């Protein structure tokens, strides 16, 4: 075991040169997440087919040689304003809420991304810290994701 702990939450904001409606369109098309995320490689709807609370998708991820997937349930969806889902780690026992807030600003849109770890067994946490030390501080990676999301939305 390690004494190092994952931060239980992190919030990052970036202003992008695209209107909230365009950012929303890219953000909520979960099949496009691999185009802008540093870690998520794709997703597909498994219940419903769009960004409505209660719908579910399965997301796939990769960090170096490590690959994993998580079922995700949309928990909040306010078009052009807020989109959030919770991951379900199944037997691993972890859960994280990811949320995105969109705010119109003169330069385009301020996107604010927050993650909140809701459940994280200590053994899994120790493995994540050891195998994925970049998860100890995800601010720069999250900011890069938001910038790429904004670039896609601006096209």
Secondary structure, DSSP 8 states (H G I E B T S, - for coil): --S----SEEEEEEEESS-HHHHHHHHT-GGGGGGT-SSEEEEEEEESSSS-TT-EEEEEEEETTEEEEEEEEEEEEETTTEEEEEEE-GGG--EEEEEEEEEEETTEEEEEEEEEEEE--HHHHHHHHHH-GGGG--HHHHHHHHHHHHHHHH-
